[in-house]
Amino acid sequence: MGTSAPPQSEPLLVVILGPTGSGKSALAIALAQQFAGEVVSCDSVAIYRYFEIGTAKPTSQQRALVPHHLLDVAEPGQPFTAGEYARQARAAITEIAGRQRLPIVVGGTGLYLRALLEGLFPGPQRSEELRKRLRERAQQRGSPYLHKLLLRLDPEAAAKIHPNDTPKIIRAVEVCLTARGPMSQLWEERGRDPLRGFGILRIGLNPEREALYARLNQRACQMLECGLIDETAALLQRYGEPKSVTPLDSLGYKQATQFLRGELTREQALAATQQGHRNYAKRQMTWFRCEPDVTWLAGFGDDPAVAREAAELVSSRITLRPSD
């Protein structure tokens, strides 16, 4: 591991973004080793304990090489909002920078990243009674039903949330009903609390689509071969009804659950997982292309040429504090 990162007039924060399977973690680890950095995960499923294979979390060897933060910080049945992520992630990057280390945020959850960097608007207070009713409605009629409701209440917000993303749909509908107006309008009116005190370098990975899809297909195969179904079975045995455990409804775990219930064959579960990851990668790129000031690199993060490009970008942004 490299020596301590040089002191800076304004601490640098590196953000590595891009679609699932693009090699963000590999690039983050390489940069962390070169620039005395520490990785802050930005993944809405990897925050949960016991979800290992389907999240492609860094291995124990990788975590031994470089300190990682915001992994395994929540119990699977525990609600974890974008706002809570932003609070914990801001504390982590401030602490890392305070030790003269380089914080490197890496992950593909766009809403979490936006909450961290731009802040969330101070929406209306949560209504547990309303949320309970909305969850019951989702269980009875499915997430797409609530998504159609959101489409009527706030078309702009509905366009940004996948029809199967139940937690986000419920929160958006709750805000619309409680505030008596579109959530997207509240964003504009009430403003947000952006991250201050850091110079932010956003590096985006944009591998060729067919190569990315081939890698995602292979990774889904490896997850099954490495025991994703057994891991899911153990989680179901431990927590019971998956509707009460949000990460069990995420990619890979959802299809493994369907296999265990006899709703899909192993081959169908694999094909559905592969398709799900490809669709997710496409949605991620649509989201991240709206991020400001991103320097896009054409290739995978574990490509040595891409790693060199990224290292040059970081080097150019690290400046020594003027001497007294």
Secondary structure, DSSP 8 states (H G I E B T S, - for coil): --------SS-EEEEEE--TTS-HHHHHHHHHHHHTEEEEE--TTTTBTT--GGGT---HHHHHHS-EESSS-B-TTS---HHHHHHHHHHHHHHHHHTT-EEEEE---HHHHHHHHH---------HHHHHHHHHHHHHH-HHHHHHHHHHH-HHHHHTS-TT-HHHHHHHHHHHHHHTS-HHHHHHHH------S-EEEEEEE---HHHHHHHHHHHHHHHHHTTHHHHHHHHHHHH--GGGSGGGGSTTHHHHHHHHTTSS-HHHHHHHHHHHHHHHHHHHHHHHTTSTTEEEESS-TTSHHHHHHHHHHHHHH-------
